[in-house]
Amino acid sequence: MTLEELTARGTAAMEAGQWAEARDAFRELLAATRSPAALAGLSDALFFLGEIGESVRCRERAYAASRRAGNVAEAVDSAVWLCLVYGMSLGNQAAAKGWLARAESMAAPDDGLSLAWVDFCAALLATDARRCRTLIERALATSQEMGDPDLAVCALAERGVVLVKDGDVQAGLRCVDEAMASALGGDGTSSYTVVMAGCSMLTVCDLLGDLGRAAQWTQAAGDWMKVYGCPYLYAQCRLVHGRVLLLTGHWAEAEDELGRAAESTKGVFPGMYHRAITSLADLRVRQGRFDEARAVIEGIGAPVESSLVAAALALVSHEPLTAVALAERWLRSEQDGSGSLVPPLHAGGQRSSLETAAALSLLVEARLAAGDLDGAQRVAVSLGECAGGPGGAALLSAYAVLAGGRIAAAQGVAEAAAACFEDALTLFGRLDLSLEAGRARLELARVLASDQPVLAVSEARAALTALDRLGATHDADVAAALLRSWGAGGRSVPRGTGVLTRREQEILGLLVRGYSNQEIAGHLFISRKTAAHHVSSLLDKLGLRNRAEAAAYGARLGSLS
């Protein structure tokens, strides 16, 4: 095969999202020629395959080869790429700033497009809000003037981040939504455009606690993902995506995504690695696997970063004062940056409301458990102030209403508490937060017990069913114990034989059709590991031994329906 044919093969494979084939073609091309194009092509293929370290090494070689060949524009492109990846996937701000300076030094004064990409990168790394806005507006204007669709989409998406942080939430969301539509609609020429726009979108959703928007855009990206894979490839974006999956009850997918984030950052991005690992520990807490959660956080030796998970563990161990101290430590580290979890990126790097809202809610619960009603009220006020900030985030509002219900219940004002818990149940339900909705429903059942016992039992049974279905074993056991204490019985069937989740029902149907785990993964746009987890889970719930029994069981259900 000629060099031209190898180049064409690699390029075509990249355009088709066939990353392994592209990698092989560019490796073969590289063996015959040390051209910058071959190195850059191989770097791109490796990046989309998740081999970040090797991808960076190839790109650095591509930069050097471009410099030797006197191709300044190619060298600037590589420097920009390295700035972004060092900053967003490896957490190395010094290297990111160094490559930004290199790109700026090389770009010719009349090379407006290269300078616009420099402005874009500088906006991501800047910490001053006014400078961020100036840089991103200039990059966007230049991209439109010079007709670069990729920069136009990326800069528009990042403009959305800047506007949201500046308090102009609706304008920011409009920019992010337009950029995602443009990227997925094919306005850009590179898969990186979807990756970058997706990262900006998730950053905004993280800042606002807008889980619904993140889920909707992920759903809209289904066709793109079928061809190219998950677009959330930068470590920060992958972690936020994992947190969204975690909160919305997609626990098998969350474990897979968070595991990938941990794997890609271990040894190269300590702050992000610790966040990924503590998120996995949070998952274990939600599942009721407390000993595993303790082992996970003890294994990383990061007491500040893991203090929120440790607080949750202390609370379930009936150590409320310890829980208060640990939750406050975590919140202090967020406010003053002492935790140094993640360097500031995306125009200033504001902390995540997805975790902060949960931390404040947990602190309210812990202070109430410690008998500190006044302290709980003060925290609830802070949570309400956050919820009343720019955007009126639904997640923050839900946690604020839940906190209000808990305080009213502690004061003995059952009617007010019930109203708050009903509102919290509605808000969490709209956000598809199954665990939080189940917990709010259980709180509602408790305050209804004295005046409306029949309704209380009904609510507790509904909570038990939902929590069992989710796999939240500890919370489900609490619900079952509450029902037994009322003489209403606990579970009608043993735990573990409960109703299948919607995803497990889908997979059962595919097993009936004879799909393998790999075919299931491809059909549902999930990893093979996640597919295997679902198959194992449904076999366990149904008490079946193997796939053949599951297929027969599913076929019988189909014939009866």
N, C-alpha and C positions, 0 to 999 in steps of 0.2 A: 504494500500500500504506500502510495506517495505521501510526501509531507502535506501536500494540499488536501489529499483525501483524508488523512488523519485529522487535520485541522477541521475540515468540514464535518467529519464524524463526531468529534468532540463537541463542536459548536451545536450541531443538531441535537445531540444527546442532552446538552445543557438546556436547550430551548424546550425539550420534551420532558424535562424533569427526571431524566434517567441518569442520576448522579453517578452511580457505580460505573456505568458504561462510559460516561464522560471522563471519569477519573482514569480508567484504563486507556482510553484513547490519548489523553494528554500525557500520561506516563510514557506511552510508546513514542509519542512525538518528542517528549523531552529526552528520551534516550538517543534520538537522532539529532536533535538540535537543542541548544541551551537558550532558545529564544525567550524573551520576556513574555510573549503571548502564551507560550506553552506553560511557563511557570504560573502565570496569572490564571490560566484556564484550570490547571490542576489545583491551584489554591481555591478557586471557586467551588469546584466539585467536592473537595475535601471539607470545605466549610458546610455545605449543605448535607454532607454525610455525618456531620457532627464531630469531625476530627480537627478540632480548632487549633491545637498546637502545631500539627504538621501543616495546616493551612497557612498559619502565620509565617512559619519558616519559609514556605514556598513564596509567599508574597514578598517577604524581605529580599529573597533572591531575585524576584521579578523586578523589584525596585532597583537593585544594584545593576542588573542586566540592562534596564532601561537607561540608567545613568551612563553606563559604559557606551551604549549605542547612541547617546546624545539625544534620546527621545524624552524631552522634558515633560511633555503632557502625560505620557504613560507613567513617568516617575511620580508626578504629582498625584495621579489617580491611585497609585499604590500607596503613597503616603497618606492620602485621605482614608483609604480602606483600613490601613493599619491603625490610624488614629481612632476610628470607630470601634474596631474589634478590640484593641487594647483597652479602650475605655469601657465598652458595654458588655464584653464577654469575659475579659480577663481582670477587670478592675484595677488596671495599672495606670493610674493617672499621670505619673511621670512620663511613661512611654507614650501615652496618648498625647500629652502636651508636646512632647519632643517631636513626634511625627507631624503634629499640626504646625509647629514652627518650621519643620523641614519643608512641608508643602507650601507654606507662605513664602519662604525664602526662595524657592525654586520658581514659583509662578511668575510669569512675565507680567509687567505692568499693564500690557494691552490684552492679556488673556483673561477676559472678564469672567468666563465660565469657571476656570480653575479657581479664581479668587472668590467666586460665589460659593463653591464647595468648601473653601477655607472658611468663609463666613458661617456656613452651616455648621461645620464641626466646632468652630469657636463658640457658637451659640449653645451647643450641647454642653460644653465644658465650662462656660462662664457661670459665675455665681451672682453677679449683679443683674437684677431683673431688667433695669433700663437698657443695659448693654445687650442682654439677651434679645430683647425685642428689636433693638436697632439692627443687630446682625441678621436675625432671621427675616425681618422685613426686607432688608437689602438683598439677601440671597433669593428670596421669593421674587422680588421685582426683576432681578437679573435673569433668573431662570425663565420668566415669562417673556422678557425682552429678547433673549437669545434662543428661545425655543427648545430648552432642555426639559422634556417631559418628566424625566426621573427626578431631577432636582426640584421641579415644580411641585410634584406630589409630596416628596419628602419634606420640603420646606413648608408646604401648606399644613401638613400633619403636625409638624413641630410648632408651627405658629399657633395651632390649637392648644398645645401644651402651655405655651407662653401666656396666651390669653386667659386660660383657666387659672393659672397661678396668679395672674394679675387681677382676678376677680370678675372678669368678663366671661362668665361660664357659658352662656348661650352662644356667643360668638365663637368661643373656643370649640364647643361641641360641633357647631356647624362646620368649622374647618376640618376637624378630625373625620366627621362623617363623609364630607365631600372627598377628602383625600383617600379614605378607604374605598369609596365607590369608584374613584378614578383609578386607583391601583388595581383593584380586582377587575375593573372593566377593561384593563389592558392598555391604559394610556401610557404607562411606563414601558421601557424596553428591557428591563432587568428584573429578575426575581427579587433582587435586593430591595427594590422599591416597595414590594408588598411587605417584606420583612420589616423595613424601616417604618412604613406607615402603620403596620400592625403594632409595632413597639410603642409608637407615640399614642395610638389609640388605647392600648392597655395602660399606659402611664396615666392618661386622663381618667380612665375608669378606676384606677387604683386611688388616685387623688380624691375623686368624688364618691368612692364607694359605689360606683354605678355598675353593679354586677350584670344587670339586664342588658346593657349596651354591649358589654364584653361578650356575653353569651350570644347575642343576636348577630354580631359581626363574625364571630367564630362560625356560627351556622351559615351565614351568607358566604363565607369563604370555603364552604364544603367542596365545591367543584374544583377550586384551585388546589385545595389540600389533597384531593384525590390524585392529582397529577404530580404536584411538587412536594407534598408533605406539609407538616405543620409550619406556619410562617413565623412562629415565635422562637426564633433561633438565638437571639442575643440572650445572654444569661439572665439579665434583669427581666426581660419580657417573659422568658420561660418560667421564671419564678412567680411572677404575677399571675400568669396563666394557671400555674399549678395551684396558687392560692384561690383563684376563682373556682376551679374544679373542686377544691377541698370544701369551700364554703357551701357550694351548691349541691353537695352530696354525691358528686361523681368520684367516689373515693378510689376506685381502682385506677381510673385515668389520672387522678391527682397523684397517686403514688408513683405512677410511671413517669409523669412529667417532672415531679419534684426529684425523683431519683436521677433523672437525666441532668437536671440542673446541678445536683450535688456532684455527679460524676464529672461533669464538664468543668467545674470550678475547684475541685479538690486540688490543693497544692498550688493553685495559681490565683485564686480569688477568695481569700479566707473569709471576708465578710459575707459574700454571697453564699459561700459554701455553708457557713454557720446558719444563715437564714433558711437555706434549703433543708438542712438537717433538722432545725427546730420546727419547721413546717411539717416535716415527716413525723416528728414527735407529737405535734399538735394533732395530726391525723390519728395517731395511736390513742391519745387521750379521748378524742371523739368516739373512737371505736370501743372505748372502755378497756383498752389493753395498757393499764397503767404501769405495770412492771416493765414492759417493753419501752414505754415512753421514757421512764427514768433511765433505763440503760442507754437509750439513744442520746439523751442530753448529757449524761455523765461521760459518754464516750468522746464527745468533742471538746470538753473542758473549756467551755465559753460561758461563764456564769452570768454575764450581763445579757448576752444575746439570747440565752435560753431561760431567762428569769420569768418570762410570761408563761411559758409552758410549766415551769416549776411552780408558779403561783397556782395554776389550775390543779396541779397534782396535790399541792398543799391543801387546797380547798376541799377536794374530795376525800382527803385524809383527815378532815375535821381539824385542821390547823389554820384557822382563819387569820390570826395575827401574822403568821408567816406568809400567808397568801397576800395580805395587804402590803407587807414590806417588799415582797418580790415584785408585785404588780407596780408599786410606786417606783421601784428601781428601774424597771423597764421603761416606764413613762418618762422618767428623768433622762434616761439615756437617749430617748427619742427627741426630747425637747432641746437638750444641750449638745447632742452629737457625741456624747462621751462613749457611746457604744461603738461608734465608728463601724456600723454594720455595712454600709454601702457608701462609696464616695458619691458626691453630688454629680448627677448627670441629668440630661433632659432639662436644661435651662434652670439649674438651681437645685435639683434633687430634693424636692419637698417630701416629707415622710408619708408613709402609706396610711390612709384613713381606714383601709380594710382591717388592719391590725390595731390601730389606735382606738377605734370604736369598740372593738372586742375587749381591749385592755381596760377601758373605762367601765364597761359593763361588768367585767369580772371584778373590778375594784369595788363597785357598788355592792355586788353580791357578797364579797369578802367582808366588807365593813359591816354589813347587816348581820352576817354570821358571827362577827365579833361583838355584836351589841352596840355598835357605834352608829346610831341612827343619824346624828348630826353630820358626821363625816360622810356617810353615804349620800345624804342630801346635797352636800357641797360638790361631791363628784358628779351627781346627777345633773346639777346645774351646769357644770362644765360640759357634760355630754350634750345637754340641750343647747348650749351656746354653739357647740360645734355643728349640731344638726341645723341650727338656724343661720349658718354661714352661707357663703356663696354657693348657689346651686341647690341648697336644701336637700342634700343627699338622702335618698330613701333609706339606705342602710343605717346611717347615723340616726335618722328619725326613728327607725324601728328599735334600735338599741335604747334610745332616749325614752321612748314610750314604755319599753320593758322595764327600764330602771324606775320610772315613775310608778308602775304597777307594783313593783317589789317594795318600794318605800310606803305606798299606801297600804299594802298588806301588812307591813310591819307596824304601821300605826293603827291597824285594826279597822280601817275604812274599807270594808269589803266591796261596797258598790263601786267606789272609785277605782279600786284595784282591778275589779272584774272588767270595767270599761277599758282600762289601759291594756290589760292582757288580751282582750278581744281585738283591740286596735293593733297590738304588736303581732298577734297571730295573723291578721290580715296582711300587714306589711311584710312580714317574713315570708308568708305564702306567695305574695306577688313576686318576691325576689327569688323564689325557688330555694330558700334556705330551709331545708327539711328539718335539720337538727334544731335550729333555733325556733322554728315553728312548733315542733313537738314539745320543746321545753316550755314555750309560752302557753301552749294548750294545757300542759300539766299544772302550771302555776294557776291557770284559770280554774281548773278542776278543784284545786285546793280551796280557793276563796269561795267557790260556789257550794262547797260541801255542806255547810251548816244550814243555808236557806233553801238551796235547790239541789238536794242530794241525787235525784234522778238524772238531772242534767250534768251534775258533776261526774257521775259514773260514766255517762255517755262520752264526755270530753276526755276522761282519763283512758277509756277504752280506745278512742280514736288516736290518742297520743301513743299508747302502747303499740297499736298496729303500725303506725308510721315509724316509730323508733325501731321496732323489730325489723321492719322492711329495710330500713336504712342500714342496719347493722350496728346501731349504737347500743351495745349490750348493757352498759351500766345504766344509762338513762331508761332503757326499756325495763330493766329490773326494778328501778325505782318506781316506775309507773305500775308495774305488776304488784309490787309490795303495797302501794297505796290502795289499789283496788281490793287486795286481800284484807287490808286493815278496815275497810268499809263493809266487809262481808260480801263483796261482789265477785269474789274469785279473781284469779290472775289471768294467765294465758289460757286460751281454750285449746291450744296445741303447743307442744314443746317448742322452745326456742330453737331456731335453726331449720324448722320446716315451714317457715312463714311464706308469705306471698312473694313471688319473684318480682324484682324490679322491672321497670319497663325495658331496660336494656337487656336484662336476662331473658325476658320473654321474647325479645327480638332474636336473641342468640339461640333460644330453644327452637324457634321456627327455622333457623338456618341449619341447626343440627338435624332436624327432620329432613331437610333437603340434602343432607350428606356433606355439608361444608366442613373443611378442615379448619384448624385454628388460623392458619395463614389466610385462607379464603374469607373467613369471618372478619379478620383484621382489615383486609382490603375492602370488603363490602361496607364496613361500618366506619372506616377511616380511623381506626385505632391501632395501637401497636399489637404485635403478636403476643407479647407478654400480657397485655391487658385482656386480650381475647381469652387467653388461657386461664387468667384469673376468674373471669366471668363464668367460663365453663365449669371450673372447679367449684365456684360458689353455688351455681344452680344445682349441680350434682349433690352437693352437701345439703342444700335446703330440701331437695326432693327425696333424699335418702336413696339415691341411685348409685350404682357401682361404676358405670362407664357411659360413654357417648351413645353406644347402641341402645342402652336402656332408656336414656334421655330421649333419643329419637323416637323410640317406640311409644314412650309416654306422651310426647308431644303429638304424635300422629293420632293417638287415641283421643286426646283432648280435641284435636281438629275434627275428628269424625263425630264427636258428640256436640260440637258447637253449631 
